Amino acid sequence: MLVDAGGPVGGVTEAAEATSRFDVGEEVVSTYLWSRRFRHLDVLVLSHAHSDHMGGMPAVMRNFKPRELWVSIDPNSEAYRALLAEARDLGVKVRHFYAGDQLGWGGTQVTILAPETGYSNAGEPVNNDSLVVRVQYGKSSVLLEGDAEAGSERTMLAHGRVAGVTLLKVGHHGSRTSTTQEFLDAAAPKDAVVSDGLGNTFGHPRYEVIERIAKARTKLYRTDEFGLTTFLLDRDGGIHEVLGASNRGSCGLGGC
């Protein structure tokens, strides 16, 4: 299972995707997966249709021929519609998921925490479109928040969907819009990881989010500082971290 595939930063502007000559899906994501000896993916998961999460997906989908593409709502985005069309052309089954959906997958239990079935967005993609996924493996669990912001977090809490997890993928790259105190208290992760670029212009992760996580005594890992980071989760609830390129060949969030 691969969750998101990077892409050009710049929200939903189709121009950013059209003019970028660097395809992160081809040059980075696919190259890395090939280095790990992957030749096929079972599932691609798109958290939401912003270019920095979706831009690399077409190349990954062509290269690794997943059986399924998991999405949630369908916003007004030409690039998103093109992705769905390409999935159909490649014979990839598109599945829509909403809060409360559950399924067994690869020896794990997958639960969708957001968005709610009543949520819709007829406009351009926004962060609160994010498909929030919890993956349970024995006593260990991972919560993948996409770019979900405080509004989505409040809804998840109001419906009692957030419980303690082993590892939290911090929402919206560590932006102040996400990881509210109430959400962090409910998730109570042992480890947390922020996906953010070195020297990014957004100031991610924000100081107040770092401080909040530190006060919770959660170990924080940042891709801008540590680069490639793999988390190995044991069925008994243990977690082990491997930093840097030396973790090639181990089994982590990218799949097994």
FIFIDREN-390800 format. One record per residue: residue in one letter; x, y, z of N, C-alpha, C in turn. Coordinates in steps of 0.02 Angstrom, whole numbers, padded with zeros to 5 digits, always signed. Layout:
// residues N
AXYZXYZXYZ ...
This chain:
// residues 256
M+00042-00059+00000+00000+00000+00000+00044+00062+00000 L+00030+00108-00044+00066+00171-00047+00015+00227-00036 V+00028+00270+00014-00017+00326+00029+00014+00390+00002 D-00019+00420-00047+00003+00482-00081+00069+00471-00119 A+00085+00519-00162+00143+00509-00206+00177+00575-00223 G+00170+00625-00180+00206+00688-00190+00184+00725-00252 G+00221+00777-00268+00205+00818-00326+00225+00890-00314 P+00214+00934-00364+00233+01004-00357+00192+01040-00304 V+00225+01081-00266+00190+01120-00214+00155+01179-00247 G+00096+01195-00222+00060+01252-00251-00014+01242-00252 G-00041+01205-00203-00113+01196-00200-00139+01155-00257 V-00192+01178-00288-00226+01138-00339-00215+01166-00409 T-00171+01214-00417-00163+01245-00482-00141+01195-00534 E-00181+01188-00585-00166+01141-00638-00102+01163-00675 A-00091+01229-00676-00032+01254-00712+00033+01228-00681 A+00034+01223-00615+00094+01199-00582+00111+01129-00605 E+00060+01087-00612+00071+01019-00633+00090+01016-00708 A+00058+01058-00748+00069+01056-00820+00138+01081-00838 T+00164+01130-00801+00227+01161-00820+00287+01129-00787 S+00276+01088-00735+00332+01056-00701+00363+01002-00745 R+00427+01007-00756+00462+00957-00796+00488+00900-00753 F+00485+00908-00689+00509+00858-00643+00450+00818-00615 D+00446+00755-00632+00391+00712-00610+00414+00673-00549 V+00392+00695-00490+00414+00662-00429+00392+00589-00426 G+00335+00574-00458+00312+00504-00459+00360+00459-00497 E+00387+00485-00552+00435+00446-00593+00505+00448-00564 E+00528+00509-00547+00599+00519-00530+00616+00502-00457 V+00566+00507-00413+00580+00496-00342+00544+00434-00315 V+00477+00436-00318+00438+00383-00286+00449+00316-00321 S+00442+00314-00387+00451+00251-00422+00523+00226-00415 T+00571+00271-00421+00641+00252-00415+00656+00221-00347 Y+00627+00251-00294+00637+00224-00227+00604+00155-00220 L+00543+00148-00245+00510+00083-00240+00547+00029-00278 W+00573+00046-00336+00613-00003-00374+00676-00022-00335 S+00706+00027-00300+00765+00012-00260+00750-00036-00203 R+00687-00037-00182+00666-00083-00129+00641-00148-00158 R+00650-00158-00224+00631-00219-00260+00555-00228-00267 F+00518-00173-00260+00447-00176-00275+00437-00174-00351 R+00393-00217-00374+00375-00216-00445+00300-00206-00454 H+00263-00211-00398+00190-00207-00401+00164-00180-00335 L+00111-00141-00338+00076-00117-00278+00006-00146-00278 D-00019-00163-00220-00088-00186-00214-00137-00127-00215 V-00120-00075-00176-00166-00019-00166-00128+00047-00168 L-00157+00096-00202-00137+00165-00197-00191+00202-00158 V-00172+00243-00109-00219+00282-00070-00205+00356-00082 L-00256+00392-00105-00250+00465-00113-00285+00499-00055 S-00247+00536-00015-00279+00570+00042-00326+00625+00017 H-00302+00667-00030-00344+00719-00058-00310+00746-00121 A-00347+00784-00160-00326+00800-00228-00285+00863-00235 H-00242+00879-00186-00194+00932-00194-00133+00906-00230 S-00101+00950-00269-00047+00927-00313+00012+00898-00276 D+00026+00922-00215+00085+00896-00180+00072+00827-00150 H+00012+00801-00156-00004+00733-00135-00022+00689-00195 M-00049+00719-00246-00076+00681-00303-00031+00684-00365 G+00013+00734-00369+00049+00745-00431+00090+00686-00456 G+00118+00647-00410+00158+00589-00430+00119+00526-00443 M+00054+00528-00432+00015+00466-00436+00009+00437-00507 P-00001+00477-00559-00007+00446-00626+00053+00402-00644 A+00114+00427-00631+00173+00389-00648+00177+00325-00606 V+00163+00331-00542+00165+00272-00498+00114+00221-00520 M+00055+00244-00538+00002+00199-00559+00021+00162-00623 R+00051+00198-00670+00073+00165-00732+00129+00115-00720 N+00174+00133-00674+00233+00091-00663+00219+00029-00621 F+00172+00034-00575+00163-00020-00526+00095-00054-00529 K+00051-00032-00574-00012-00066-00589-00049-00092-00527 P-00067-00047-00481-00104-00070-00421-00172-00099-00440 R-00197-00142-00398-00264-00169-00410-00318-00118-00395 E-00304-00075-00343-00356-00028-00321-00327+00041-00308 L-00369+00092-00318-00354+00161-00299-00408+00182-00249 W-00387+00200-00189-00434+00220-00137-00437+00296-00134 V-00498+00323-00137-00510+00395-00133-00570+00406-00087 S-00589+00469-00079-00650+00483-00041-00697+00525-00084 I-00703+00589-00070-00750+00630-00108-00720+00650-00175 D-00762+00674-00220-00740+00694-00287-00745+00770-00295 P-00691+00807-00282-00694+00880-00289-00690+00901-00362 N-00697+00965-00374-00694+00992-00442-00621+01005-00461 S-00589+00954-00490-00519+00960-00509-00509+00921-00574 E-00485+00955-00625-00472+00921-00689-00418+00869-00682 A-00366+00884-00641-00312+00836-00631-00337+00774-00595 Y-00383+00783-00547-00411+00726-00512-00454+00683-00559 R-00495+00715-00600-00535+00677-00648-00491+00639-00697 A-00435+00670-00716-00389+00636-00761-00358+00575-00728 L-00344+00580-00664-00317+00523-00627-00366+00465-00625 L-00430+00481-00612-00481+00428-00611-00489+00396-00680 A-00486+00438-00732-00493+00412-00800-00434+00365-00817 E-00374+00385-00796-00316+00343-00809-00321+00277-00771 A-00346+00281-00709-00356+00219-00670-00402+00172-00707 R-00457+00198-00733-00504+00155-00770-00471+00126-00832 D-00431+00166-00868-00397+00143-00928-00347+00087-00912 L-00317+00090-00853-00267+00040-00833-00299-00020-00798 G-00364-00018-00789-00398-00074-00756-00392-00073-00681 V-00377-00013-00653-00371-00006-00580-00440+00010-00551 K-00461-00029-00503-00527-00019-00472-00525+00041-00425 V-00570+00089-00436-00574+00148-00393-00626+00136-00339 R-00605+00144-00277-00650+00133-00220-00655+00196-00178 H-00716+00216-00162-00728+00275-00120-00741+00253-00048 F-00709+00287-00001-00717+00270+00070-00737+00331+00110 Y-00771+00317+00166-00794+00370+00211-00788+00347+00283 A-00793+00394+00329-00786+00380+00400-00832+00322+00421 G-00803+00276+00459-00840+00218+00482-00828+00156+00441 D-00803+00163+00380-00788+00105+00338-00730+00066+00369 Q-00735+00000+00366-00682-00044+00392-00671-00101+00345 L-00610-00125+00342-00595-00184+00302-00530-00214+00326 G-00525-00280+00317-00462-00314+00330-00418-00310+00269 W-00353-00297+00281-00307-00291+00224-00238-00314+00246 G-00212-00366+00214-00144-00388+00225-00128-00404+00297 G-00174-00433+00334-00162-00449+00404-00172-00390+00451 T-00198-00334+00425-00212-00276+00466-00286-00260+00463 Q-00308-00217+00507-00376-00191+00506-00373-00117+00488 V-00405-00098+00432-00404-00029+00409-00471+00003+00427 T-00469+00060+00460-00529+00098+00478-00523+00169+00452 I-00576+00193+00421-00577+00261+00395-00607+00307+00449 L-00572+00361+00465-00595+00407+00517-00626+00470+00490 A-00611+00488+00427-00637+00549+00396-00627+00544+00321 P-00667+00580+00281-00722+00625+00301-00787+00587+00313 E-00834+00619+00346-00899+00589+00359-00938+00580+00293 T-00985+00534+00295-01025+00520+00235-01065+00581+00212 G-01083+00625+00259-01121+00684+00241-01079+00742+00215 Y-01013+00733+00216-00969+00786+00194-00964+00786+00118 S-00967+00845+00088-00960+00850+00016-00923+00915-00001 N-00893+00917-00059-00858+00976-00082-00864+00980-00158 A-00907+01024-00182-00916+01032-00254-00866+01080-00284 G-00826+01113-00241-00777+01160-00265-00708+01129-00274 E-00657+01171-00275-00588+01146-00282-00568+01108-00219 P-00519+01063-00225-00498+01023-00167-00474+01068-00109 V-00490+01045-00049-00466+01079+00012-00438+01026+00059 N-00401+01049+00110-00367+01002+00154-00415+00957+00192 N-00474+00983+00211-00521+00943+00250-00557+00890+00208 D-00541+00887+00143-00563+00830+00103-00527+00765+00123 S-00473+00772+00161-00426+00718+00171-00458+00654+00198 L-00439+00599+00166-00456+00532+00188-00409+00514+00245 V-00436+00508+00306-00395+00493+00365-00402+00419+00379 V-00344+00385+00383-00343+00312+00387-00307+00289+00450 R-00337+00241+00484-00304+00208+00540-00291+00135+00520 V-00230+00112+00529-00212+00043+00513-00190+00009+00578 Q-00225-00044+00596-00212-00081+00658-00177-00147+00642 Y-00121-00160+00675-00084-00222+00666-00070-00251+00735 G-00111-00300+00756-00106-00324+00824-00120-00268+00873 K-00072-00256+00919-00079-00202+00967-00049-00136+00941 S-00021-00136+00881+00009-00076+00852-00038-00043+00803 S-00030+00022+00794-00074+00058+00748-00040+00120+00721 V-00062+00140+00662-00038+00200+00629-00099+00242+00610 L-00095+00307+00622-00147+00353+00602-00117+00400+00549 L-00144+00396+00489-00120+00436+00432-00171+00491+00419 E-00151+00553+00433-00200+00608+00436-00205+00648+00371 G-00162+00635+00322-00163+00678+00263-00151+00750+00282 D-00192+00795+00255-00188+00866+00272-00248+00888+00312 A-00281+00842+00346-00340+00858+00385-00325+00915+00435 E-00370+00962+00438-00362+01020+00482-00407+01015+00543 A-00407+01069+00582-00443+01068+00646-00516+01050+00639 G-00549+01074+00586-00620+01059+00577-00632+00984+00570 S-00592+00951+00530-00598+00879+00522-00581+00843+00587 E-00530+00868+00622-00511+00837+00686-00569+00842+00736 R-00601+00899+00739-00658+00907+00785-00714+00859+00769 T-00727+00849+00705-00780+00802+00685-00762+00731+00704 M-00700+00712+00693-00678+00644+00713-00686+00634+00788 L-00667+00685+00827-00673+00680+00900-00746+00677+00921 A-00788+00718+00889-00859+00720+00907-00893+00653+00896 H-00870+00615+00846-00899+00549+00832-00861+00492+00868 G-00814+00510+00911-00779+00460+00950-00735+00414+00907 R-00708+00440+00854-00669+00398+00808-00594+00395+00825 V-00570+00438+00869-00498+00443+00882-00481+00408+00947 A-00438+00358+00942-00413+00322+01000-00337+00320+00997 G-00307+00297+01051-00234+00296+01056-00202+00256+00999 V-00146+00282+00973-00109+00249+00919-00035+00245+00936 T-00001+00200+00901+00071+00193+00909+00108+00249+00873 L+00086+00263+00811+00121+00311+00768+00070+00358+00736 L+00085+00423+00739+00043+00473+00707+00082+00506+00650 K+00053+00504+00590+00078+00545+00535+00044+00613+00543 V+00082+00662+00566+00055+00727+00586+00020+00761+00527 G-00038+00790+00541-00079+00821+00489-00048+00883+00459 H-00057+00891+00393-00039+00951+00356+00033+00973+00368 H+00079+00925+00367+00151+00939+00368+00172+00978+00430 G+00134+00971+00484+00151+01008+00545+00127+01080+00546 S+00077+01096+00504+00050+01163+00503+00011+01177+00567 R+00004+01242+00584-00035+01262+00642-00110+01247+00633 T-00131+01231+00571-00201+01216+00559-00224+01150+00588 S-00176+01108+00608-00191+01039+00625-00158+01020+00692 T-00170+00957+00712-00142+00930+00774-00162+00973+00834 T-00227+00984+00841-00252+01020+00899-00236+00982+00962 Q-00237+01017+01019-00221+00985+01082-00269+00928+01097 E-00333+00938+01083-00383+00886+01097-00371+00825+01053 F-00354+00836+00991-00341+00780+00946-00279+00742+00968 L-00226+00778+00986-00164+00746+01008-00176+00708+01073 D-00215+00736+01119-00230+00701+01182-00266+00635+01168 A-00312+00635+01121-00350+00574+01106-00307+00522+01070 A-00264+00545+01025-00222+00498+00987-00164+00472+01029 A-00137+00513+01073-00084+00494+01120-00030+00449+01088 P+00000+00470+01033+00047+00426+00998+00113+00418+01036 K+00145+00360+01028+00213+00350+01054+00262+00390+01011 D+00255+00385+00945+00297+00420+00897+00253+00462+00852 A+00282+00515+00825+00248+00556+00774+00299+00574+00721 V+00276+00579+00659+00320+00597+00604+00289+00653+00563 V+00329+00702+00546+00308+00757+00503+00343+00750+00436 S+00304+00750+00382+00332+00750+00315+00337+00823+00292 D+00399+00848+00288+00408+00917+00266+00476+00925+00232 G+00480+00974+00189+00541+00984+00150+00592+01027+00186 L+00656+01014+00175+00709+01053+00205+00706+01125+00179 G+00704+01173+00227+00702+01243+00208+00638+01265+00175 N+00582+01229+00188+00519+01247+00156+00497+01317+00176 T+00462+01351+00131+00443+01421+00141+00382+01429+00186 F+00351+01374+00206+00290+01378+00247+00305+01380+00322 G+00368+01367+00340+00385+01364+00411+00361+01301+00444 H+00352+01248+00406+00331+01184+00434+00391+01143+00458 P+00384+01108+00514+00327+01109+00560+00328+01171+00604 R+00269+01194+00622+00264+01255+00663+00287+01242+00735 Y+00315+01295+00764+00342+01289+00832+00290+01265+00881 E+00229+01293+00876+00178+01275+00926+00158+01201+00921 V+00161+01173+00860+00146+01101+00852+00203+01059+00881 I+00265+01079+00868+00323+01044+00896+00319+01044+00973 E+00303+01102+01000+00299+01109+01073+00243+01066+01102 R+00187+01065+01068+00130+01025+01091+00148+00951+01093 I+00182+00928+01041+00202+00857+01037+00254+00842+01090 A+00301+00888+01102+00352+00878+01152+00322+00873+01222 K+00273+00915+01237+00241+00914+01303+00203+00848+01314 A+00181+00817+01258+00146+00752+01264+00196+00695+01272 R+00261+00711+01272+00314+00661+01278+00312+00610+01222 T+00292+00634+01164+00292+00593+01103+00357+00607+01065 K+00390+00554+01043+00452+00563+01003+00433+00588+00934 L+00464+00643+00913+00448+00674+00849+00505+00664+00799 Y+00486+00642+00739+00534+00634+00684+00512+00680+00627 R+00561+00712+00595+00547+00759+00541+00589+00740+00480 T+00556+00738+00423+00593+00719+00363+00642+00773+00341 D+00630+00836+00361+00678+00888+00343+00743+00881+00382 E+00741+00849+00440+00801+00839+00480+00831+00769+00472 F+00787+00718+00468+00811+00649+00467+00809+00617+00398 G+00774+00648+00351+00768+00617+00285+00725+00554+00289 L+00742+00505+00249+00705+00442+00246+00699+00411+00315 T+00639+00397+00336+00628+00369+00403+00580+00310+00398 T+00600+00254+00426+00558+00194+00425+00538+00177+00497 F+00475+00159+00505+00450+00137+00570+00429+00064+00565 L+00457+00023+00608+00441-00048+00610+00395-00060+00669 L+00335-00082+00656+00285-00093+00708+00276-00167+00721 D+00282-00186+00785+00273-00255+00804+00201-00269+00822 R+00181-00331+00814+00113-00350+00831+00098-00339+00905 D+00150-00340+00947+00139-00332+01020+00136-00259+01041 G+00140-00212+00994+00134-00142+01011+00199-00104+01012 G+00254-00138+00998+00319-00105+00997+00330-00066+00933 I+00375-00016+00936+00392+00022+00877+00467+00035+00877 H+00497+00029+00819+00569+00040+00811+00579+00087+00752 E+00626+00132+00758+00639+00182+00707+00706+00168+00674 V+00708+00176+00607+00770+00170+00569+00777+00234+00528 L+00832+00269+00537+00841+00334+00504+00892+00328+00448 G+00880+00367+00395+00929+00373+00341+00923+00318+00289 A+00964+00323+00238+00960+00278+00180+00978+00207+00196 S+01009+00194+00254+01030+00127+00271+00972+00080+00284 N+00910+00107+00286+00853+00063+00301+00825+00029+00239 R+00860+00034+00183+00836+00002+00122+00827-00072+00134 G+00769-00097+00112+00755-00168+00119+00714-00184+00180 S+00707-00137+00228+00665-00149+00286+00593-00135+00267 C+00549-00151+00312+00477-00148+00299+00447-00092+00340 G+00417-00043+00307+00390+00015+00344+00325+00039+00315 L+00313+00104+00321+00249+00132+00299+00238+00122+00224 G+00291+00115+00185+00283+00105+00113+00255+00038+00095 G+00255-00009+00142+00229-00076+00127+00279-00129+00145 C+00261-00192+00134+00305-00248+00151+00310-00295+00092 
